[in-house]
Amino acid sequence: MYAFEIDRPASLADAVTALGAEEAQALGGGQTLIPALKQRLASPARLVALSGVAEIKGICTADDGALSIGGGTTHADVAAGAGAYPALAALAGNIGDPAVRNRGTIGGSLANNDPSACYPAAVLGSGATVVTTNRQIAADDFFEGMFTTTLEDGEIITEVRFPVPEVASYQKFEQPASRFALVGVFVAKYADGVRVAVTGASEGGVFRWSEAEAALSRSFTPGALEGLSLSGDDMISDLHGTGAYRAHLVGVMARRAVAAAR
Amino acid sequence: MPKDGGIGASTKRREDVRFLTGNGHYTDDINLRGQAYVHFLRSDVAHGRLRSVDTSAAEAMPGVLRVFTGADFAELGGLPCGWQVTDRFGEVMQEPKHPVLAHGKARHVGDPIAAVVAETREQARDAAEAIVLDIEELPAVVDMKAALRDGATKVHDDLTSNLCYDWGFVEENKGAVDEAFRKAAHVTTLELINNRLVANPMEPRVAVGDYNRSTGDHTLYTTSQNPHVIRLLMGAFVLGIPEHKLRVVAPDVGGGFGSKIYHYAEEAFCTFAAKALNRPVKWTSSRSEAFMSDAHGRDHVTKIELALDAENNFTAIRTETYANMGAYLSTFAPSIPTWLHGTLMAGNYKTPHIYVNVKAVFTNTVPVDAYRGAGRPEATFQLERVIDKAARELGADPIALRRQNFITEFPYATPVAVEYDTGDYHATMDKLEEIADLKGFAARRKASEAKGKLRGLGVNCYIEACGIAPSNLVGQLGARAGLYESATVRVNATGGITVMTGSHSHGQGHETSFAQVISEMIGIDADQVEIVHGDTANSPMGMGTYGSRSLAVGGSAMVRATEKIINKARKIAAHLMEAAEGDIELKDGRFSVAGTDKSVAWGDVTLAAYVPHNYPLADLEPGLEETAFYDPSNFTYPAGAYACEVEVDPETGRVTIERFSAADDFGNVVNPMIVSGQVHGGIGQGIGQALLEGCAYDEQGQLLTGSYMDYAMPRADDLPFFAVDHSCQTPCTHNPLGVKGCGEAGAIGSPPAVVNAVVDALQSAGKDITHIDMPLTPSRVWAAMQG
């Protein structure tokens, strides 16, 4: 780890001010950033810890029925407190290990946009809205590829609003070593259609599987996905699985998600 | 009735109190006054010529005391290899220099090139980044067979090739083996890989060097399984320090699994730099460094052939193995694929003709040496896999085929140079069939199929050679060390006992089980006995803990020393009771005169030894302390039968272990609970090798699995509850305790069971799959199923 300055603002306004400093970087739960710092893969001059900002923590139901989760809410708190959206709570409860779940935050995970992270699948699969200090961003506009989002420098995720579906499920097939998603598929059925989001598989990060969405919107059954397949060409191919394997797993996990949707 | 003390009691491990309450005292807990820190600059290329190493900027960095490079060690010895193998043509192996810091070339990713010593760890690391390296990158040698082709880039320019040795065993058997294959009714051939593993003990390696300028004494604190061996190797071969001026301390050590046997460059560096700088120098490995600097394990590529006659009797075995040595010879590396592997190729079977060929190869990878099991898992895996394949080809029941070929008469001299003293392989197989409920398998398979899963059953046997080893024998085989063990038993005036053993304990529970043995022999409470190990200043000599040898060899030394103690104490007791020595009996901690009610307590005798007022001073020295060295007359041969049941998800290829059963014969058992724990841990590591762990390099020699993000360690939820049994006991005939060793069995016996089970599951779905190389990851199993 290189030496750095750290700010611990207690309010969102102070956090925004602190992030205005040169080379400042936000620190959520630190479950990705701290290991990167320890390996000297990142060298920010100044970290702004968001863990003291109470106003971006917590879970509530908005007037329109959406489940609103503060950007600084830990995975463990979502697992315990998002009962109104069981598939989301289950997803949060199965991220990493207890240490990760008790430190890592939804805002940190989304801002990092690891191509194998779980939360991006839930946000994209739910058509959620990412609320920041500057604006509201639709999920379809938020993710821009591996480790890349539409967030601007200094912009903090304050809240994520999830429309609650009729039924949903997230099925993760774990990479054996890291237990990140080798493939994770989030399926959510809304009155106006079905959304299917896939994480872990693609070189481009989380994506929607539109053919599956169309098929499931017609018939929300595992059988509706028979015959549909993705190409392995654009999928991640590494030590843990070829692109063809990942493409195959997307189909398997999607069918299982439909079968398990509650 | 289970005993509550002594031999056979499941006494709780006394050392666990300090381990589980955070009060263990590990090497990294040692911080000396004035301590400086070293950071090693390691090669990030697999193979490169060092054109220049410019340390001037680093030397000027804050807190830097000195920057060392290979040139600083040019006048000193390199890291020695402890075993010289002679090849099938009678030539000794090629043995390259292994400098403390790379000199001339860097030969693997992680090879230390320079070392910065600074006031703080961060300053040392900062300065290391300021070293300017000019490296001419050379083609990396990664694949073993490619490494042996004509014109291949050489890892060591001064050797004739990348071949360390071409070993044939037993060379004289070769003609008879070939003849048996010509006459065979059936031949089964299998090509397989025994995957490269990283040991990953929970505690990474640490070294702290210290030097006392006023006395000239050196001390090295290190994470070692055998501090005396480190003292000998480092003192005599690397730094030129006589043993009486060098103390090596290995305090609590958090697991070794073989990887902490060897003498490493970092140990020599810290000892050397402490004198050069007149400051204690400390190094603590990061996990990332451990992946590229701890010796790796296994990494064999093998072709095995099994010949059978028309009645399915095994008639011959022929193997050809390529064994990866990595870039340098680690301390015991040459012995693992040879004497610890070839000698076990008979397994549990009376195959009359066996020939083993091993080509050891240098590559631009981390050195490979012993890892839990060491050579024996490699032998067991190929043998038990080829038998399973043969059973399938012949339509024979895999258990019946094994039983038909079991060795049943002991002692049994194998065609590969070893003589099994005892065993009963039918008994362990009978026990396995019972505890694994093999009769219930068909119903369990049906239940699995009903939920869309394929269920498979894999069974195998194993044998291992433990308690290494008769010194005169291993000397003939090329060992540059004796393999005895020593113990000093010091009885204190008030009767308590301190045992100094050379058998280091780093998880095995010696502090408990060794005390149980003394308790049994004398009849005093085990709490009266303290086991001390891990410090060359305390124990007379120690060859250390590996190869499941501690109780069989170190325990035997302790027994011999305790016998001397009892003999002397008997003389003292005879004097105290004015009786003949031959009439004295020792029972439950009291000496009595046979046939009378006269007796004296253990404490009366020990007190008399140190306060010799009423004492036969003319015939007997005062005091009660004895030392014994024990050199075994043979290896011990634990054996057993294992069964694994798996479910395979045909859609994803994911394998789950549903049941795992182990029936072992360890001879006599001192502490059944500790033995079960050792078997559990071994099976956990064996399942890790079979399903999860696989160290991988790319073609450029870059380590692809350099962290837990890519190297999969087994976790609790990867493992089922194990059914383990060690009630089948054929005691070892040649050591005083009749024990055989249990530390490695689980890791040896479990990988073939898992792979046999997965192949069985896939065959049950009509897939013509006869082998998949470990680790059987979901993607590999799925790919195999796609054909």
Interface residues (C-beta under 8 A of the other chain):
Chain A: M1 Y2 A3 Q39 R40 F173 P176 A177 S178 L182 L239 H240 G241 T242 Y245 H248 L249 V252
Chain B: E122 R125 D126 S288 E651 T652 R654 L691 L692 A696 L704 T705 Y708 M709 D710 Y711 A712 M713 T777 P778 S779 W782 A783
